[in-house]
Amino acid sequence: MCPVNSKLSAKEKARLLAESLGPKLVRDLAMAEFTSYQTGGKAAFFYPASEAKEVGQAINAARRYEIPLFLLGGGTNILVSDKGFDGLVVRVTVKGIERIESNQVRCGAGEQLEDLVDFATANGLTGIEFAAGIVGSVGGAVYGNAGAYGGEVGRIVSQMEVVKSDGVIGFVGAEFGQFAYRDSAFKRNDAVLIRADFQLEPGDPELIRKRVDEIIETREEKLPYEHPSAGCFFKNIPDDSQPHGKLAAGKLLEEIGAKGMTVGGATVSDRHANIIVNTGGATSKDIRELADKLKVKVYDKFGIMLEEEVIQVGEI
Ligand SMILES: Cc1cc2nc3c(=O)[nH]c(=O)nc-3n(C[C@H](O)[C@H](O)[C@H](O)COP(=O)(O)OP(=O)(O)OC[C@H]3O[C@@H](n4cnc5c(N)ncnc54)[C@H](O)[C@@H]3O)c2cc1C
């Protein structure tokens, strides 16, 4: 759909957007409430979309009135500007988890990944235990190909329902995702995940539960869940000489003495050198500045420019 008129005033755009999306559209909503960092300013417009049709309508309206668009899942992997987002934030809240064939589970993008793990566990299905304890939505997990303990979400996706960037809704195979380490085609093609089917296998319910519990226990020991964060800030570095083909960014950060480094209310966790936590009152600017310092130090010592896993929303 073509933009109607790039000379529309901000007021006019707001009116037209409200007309297109109806009463669920909210103005000036604080994003800090929707991000695990608990930082960030207001979204000019906020719209919860619980079905594909609503996502399509929001995409089309944003394009038509030339309003910047950001898709929000659980907000656990983003850093939103303290100035907020001068555009439309669409929160994908599509619900539902069901067994569609003997070993396949269909899950709405707005479900928590942890609830999908619980569903599989309760149904004696194995293959997704690795995701136990990964916070956030299924949509965000597919977008970033979330993973841990040798597993990745993209490897167990069999089919997806998506809204493509032109607003068209349809089913696509897993190959559409082009999944790679913390990467997928969703990062480039502006498609929105509505539902995903996961191919799991029948397993011993007791063993599945034991593995899930073990993973959660290990994560709780290693990760600073007591403070707001977005998990690992930087991606690991591809390196064939390392186990799993990756050099842990946390290892390099340990070696530059990152743990405890602080800017304002942002500190590198003393439990995990690749996690920047909000110890209270941090702004996104504090977090941004600390991340930049870490990058410079790692580059100066190792000649490696760390790539960020956390996604920045708006200018900081
Ligand atoms: C304590 C902690 C531990 C963590 N541990 C891990 C870990 O072990 N492994 C790991 O991989 N991650 C980890 N993370 C990061 C985070 O949990 C994952 O990246 C998660 O998958 C993000 O999901 P989300 O719904 O919160 O996404 P959001 O933060 O809301 O969004 C992330 C990106 O996904 C996009 N997106 C969201 N929904 C959709 C959709 N429906 N369609 C298309 N795009 C969409 C957004 O536009 C955004 O660009 C951790 C985070 C925390 C706070």
The ligand as a Gaussian input file, in Angstrom:
#p B3LYP/6-31G(d) Opt

LIG

0 1
 C       17.642000     -12.843000      32.215000
 C       17.613000     -13.071000      30.717000
 C       18.192000     -14.219000      30.189000
 C       18.199000     -14.441000      28.805000
 N       18.752000     -15.593000      28.312000
 C       18.742000     -15.831000      26.975000
 C       19.270000     -17.066000      26.437000
 O       19.730000     -17.940000      27.162000
 N       19.243000     -17.229000      25.092000
 C       18.720000     -16.295000      24.253000
 O       18.716000     -16.513000      23.023000
 N       18.202000     -15.127000      24.738000
 C       18.201000     -14.881000      26.059000
 N       17.680000     -13.713000      26.557000
 C       17.188000     -12.676000      25.634000
 C       15.672000     -12.802000      25.344000
 O       15.056000     -13.558000      26.326000
 C       15.421000     -13.448000      23.994000
 O       16.086000     -12.759000      22.987000
 C       13.916000     -13.496000      23.681000
 O       13.714000     -14.459000      22.691000
 C       13.359000     -12.157000      23.246000
 O       11.957000     -12.284000      23.134000
 P       10.971000     -11.054000      23.365000
 O        9.599000     -11.502000      23.074000
 O       11.185000     -10.454000      24.697000
 O       11.460000     -10.064000      22.215000
 P       11.493000      -8.466000      22.272000
 O       12.604000      -8.046000      23.175000
 O       10.146000      -7.931000      22.514000
 O       11.902000      -8.164000      20.768000
 C       13.132000      -8.632000      20.249000
 C       13.050000      -8.508000      18.718000
 O       12.085000      -9.432000      18.229000
 C       11.170000      -8.767000      17.374000
 N        9.869000      -9.432000      17.493000
 C        9.145000      -9.621000      18.631000
 N        8.011000     -10.287000      18.346000
 C        8.003000     -10.506000      17.004000
 C        7.099000     -11.155000      16.098000
 N        5.953000     -11.707000      16.515000
 N        7.439000     -11.199000      14.778000
 C        8.604000     -10.639000      14.328000
 N        9.491000     -10.018000      15.140000
 C        9.195000      -9.960000      16.454000
 C       11.150000      -7.337000      17.867000
 O       10.729000      -6.425000      16.844000
 C       12.590000      -7.112000      18.267000
 O       13.338000      -6.682000      17.154000
 C       17.627000     -13.479000      27.943000
 C       17.030000     -12.329000      28.475000
 C       17.017000     -12.128000      29.857000
 C       16.354000     -10.898000      30.415000

